[in-house]
């Protein structure tokens, strides 16, 4: 994915906070995390939810 430093992560967080808003940011982050986890499981060939 590349090397992201602390300053880049802070900028990304601030932009996301401004675009999405503070109330929906945790919900969106949770959804992205679940989507990323599902993508990783699909790459591994896992089909069960509890199987990691």
C-alpha positions as CSV (number, residue, x, y, z in Angstrom):
1,X,0.0,0.0,0.0
2,X,2.9,2.3,0.5
3,X,4.4,4.1,3.4
4,X,2.1,6.6,5.2
5,X,3.6,8.8,7.8
6,X,1.9,10.3,10.7
7,X,1.4,13.6,9.0
8,X,-0.3,12.0,6.0
9,X,-2.7,10.0,8.3
10,X,-3.6,13.2,10.2
11,X,-4.4,15.0,6.9
12,X,-6.5,12.1,5.7
13,X,-8.4,12.0,9.1
14,X,-9.1,15.7,9.0
15,X,-10.4,15.6,5.4
16,X,-12.6,12.6,6.3
17,X,-13.9,14.5,9.4
18,X,-14.7,17.5,7.3
19,X,-16.4,15.5,4.4
20,X,-18.3,12.9,6.4
21,X,-18.8,14.7,9.7
22,X,-18.1,13.8,13.3
23,X,-21.3,11.9,13.9
24,X,-21.0,9.5,10.9
25,X,-17.2,9.0,10.9
26,X,-17.2,6.0,13.3
27,X,-19.9,4.3,11.4
28,X,-18.1,4.8,8.1
29,X,-14.8,3.6,9.6
30,X,-16.4,0.5,11.0
31,X,-18.0,-0.2,7.6
32,X,-14.6,0.2,5.8
33,X,-13.0,-2.1,8.4
34,X,-15.6,-4.8,7.8
35,X,-15.3,-4.4,4.0
36,X,-11.5,-4.7,4.2
37,X,-11.7,-7.8,6.5
38,X,-14.2,-9.4,4.1
39,X,-11.9,-8.7,1.2
40,X,-8.9,-10.3,3.0
41,X,-11.0,-13.3,3.9
42,X,-12.1,-13.6,0.2
43,X,-8.5,-13.6,-0.9
44,X,-7.7,-16.3,1.6
45,X,-10.6,-18.4,0.4
46,X,-12.5,-18.2,3.7
47,X,-16.3,-18.3,3.4
48,X,-17.3,-18.7,7.0
49,X,-17.8,-15.5,9.1
50,X,-16.0,-17.0,12.2
51,X,-13.3,-18.6,10.2
52,X,-10.1,-16.6,10.1
